[in-house]
Amino acid sequence: YVRIDKITFDIRSGRITLNDFKILNPPRYSDRYLLEIAEISCEYKLKGKNILDGFEVEEPYFNKMALNIERLGDGRLNLEEMKKYIDTVAPAPKAAESPGGQESEKAPSIASSVSKIVGNKKISDIVTLPETFSLKGGKVMFIDRLAAARPHLITFEDIEAKLSIRLDKDYMKLIGLSTTGRGNVNGNPNEVVEWNITLNP
């Protein structure tokens, strides 16, 4: 459900670039992608002699992001459906078998397995992520098929924003989210909306 066209590590400048980052929409929604980002770029700094010793991500930057939010006629929202969609495409964890062929204690969960990428090291041991991300040239499209017979479209364009994300120490749970920014409504430069939003799930 995640697609990346190209990943570039520039060792000399210490920069990582991801081109054409895309997240597929759940089935039955009109747009193919829930999220598209033309370029994700950041600097990185090695913690030791090589990348397996860990690295720090600095100054992450999203260029030309497009987020497609859609509500169907039955009230379902693709942002909410995405969690269910991920659960259906991810393999279910299997219980471990004892030598006698009977099930013993539960096998490690997918989350705990994903959080470990090199031996017993967790993602957070290898990668140190910043809390603040910059966004420029973004666009958010909201299609509402519930309120009227015809779909109602609202867009926020030319978005410039700062996004702060706080995760737990294992990078597996969202602790806090906040964003400040501005953008044009329906492409009209005379209709500008500004926001300062904080969420604590």
N, C-alpha and C positions, 0 to 999 in steps of 0.2 A: 504493500500500500504506500510505500515511500520510494520515490524514484529520483536518482541524481544522475545527470548527464555526464558530468566530469568533476573530478576532484584533483586539485593541483597543490602540491607541496613545494613551495619555493624556499629551499634551504638557505640560500644566500640572504634573502630579505626576511626570513622567518615568518612567512605568511602562508596561510591556508585559504584556498578559494574553492567553493562549491558552486557549480553552474547548473542552472535549471533544476532546482530543488522542487519536488512536487509531492503532494500527498493526495492520494485518490479519494474521491468522494465515496460515501457508502452507496450501494445500489439504489436505483429508482430516483436519484436526483438528477436534475437537468445538466449541470456542469460536470465535466469529467473529473475535475480536480477541486478539492476543498481548499487547498492552499498551493500557490505557485510563487516562487521567489527566483528572480532571474539570477541573482548572485548573492551568495553569503561569503563574506570575507572577514578574516580576523588575523591578528598577529599571534604568534606563539613563542614561548620561551621554554627551553628544555630545563628540567630540574636537575638532570645528571648528565652522563656522557652520551646516552642515547635515548630514543623516544620511549623505550620500555621503562626507563627510570621515572617517567612522568613528564608532563609538560603543562604549562599554564596558558590559558587562552586569554588574549587581551584585545580590547577594542573591537568586539564583534559588530558587524555592519550588514544590514539587510538592504539590498537595492532592488527596487521595483517588485514589491510584494503585492500579490493579489489574493484576497480572502473572499471566498464565495459562501455566503450564509444563505440558506434556503429553508423556508418553512412550508411543508406540504399542506394540502387541503385538509388532511386529518389531524393536523397540529404537530406532526413530527418535525423535529429540527435536526439538520444534518450534524451540527456540533454535538448534540446529545447522542445521535445514532452512531457516531464514529466510535465511541467506547464499545458499544455492543458489536460493531463490525470487526474491530480489532480482536475481540474475544473469540469471534467465530472463525477467523482465519488463523489464529495462533494455535499451535498444537497443545492439547491438554496435557498436563503433567500426569505421569503414570506412577502408580504405587510400586515400590521396590519389592522384589520377591526374595524370600528367604531360601536357603538351600533346599528345604523340603517342598518347595513349590508354592508355599502359602505367602500371602501378602504380609509384609512386615510394616515397619513405620513408613509414613508417607515420604515419597521422594522429594527432593528440593523443589520448591515452586519455580515457575518460570521467572518470576521477578528476581528471586535470589540467584538463579543461574545467570540471568542477563547481567546482574550487577557485578558479577565476577568475570573478568575478561582475560587475565593472565594469572594462572595458578589460583592462589587465594586472594590476589589483589582485586579490589573493587574498582569500579569506574572512577570513583572519587579519589582513589589512591593514584591513578594514572593521570587523570585530567582534572585540572582546577579551573572551574568555570567562573566567569565574572557574574555579577548580579545585574548589570546594566547593558542593554542592547540598543543600538541606534537604528532607526528606520527612515529611509528617504524615498520619495516617489511611490509611496504605497497607495493601494486602492482596496476598499472594502465594498462589496456588493451584497445587498440584502434583497432577496426575492421572497415576497409573501404571497402564498397562494390560498391563505385561509380567510383573509378579510373580505375579499371581493370575488366576483365571477372571473375577472381577469387578473393575472399576476400583477402585483404592485412592486415596482423596482425603486430602490433608493440606493444611491452610491455616495461614497465619501472618497474623494480623489485628491491627488497631490499631497498625500499625508506625510508629515514629518513628525516623528514621535520618539520618545524614549520609553523603553519597556524594562521594568525591573522584575526579576524573577528570583524568588528565594526557594531553594529546595532543601530537603533534609540531607544529612551527611552522606547518605548513600546515593543521592541524586535519583531517588525513586518516588518521592512524594513531594507535591507542591505545598509549600507552607504559606507563601504570600505572593501576591501579584499586584503590581501598580503600573500605571501608564499615564503619561502626560503628552499632549500633542495637539495638532491642529490639522484641518483639512477642509476642502471645498465640498459643498453639498451638490450632488448631481452635476458636477463639473462647472458650476457657476462660481467664478472667483469672487463675486460680490456676496456670496452666502458662505460664510466661514464659520465652522464649529470648532470650539476648543474644549478640551476635556482634561480632567485630573481625577483619575479613578483608582481606588485602592480596594482590593479584594483579599479577604483572609478566609480561605476555604476551611 
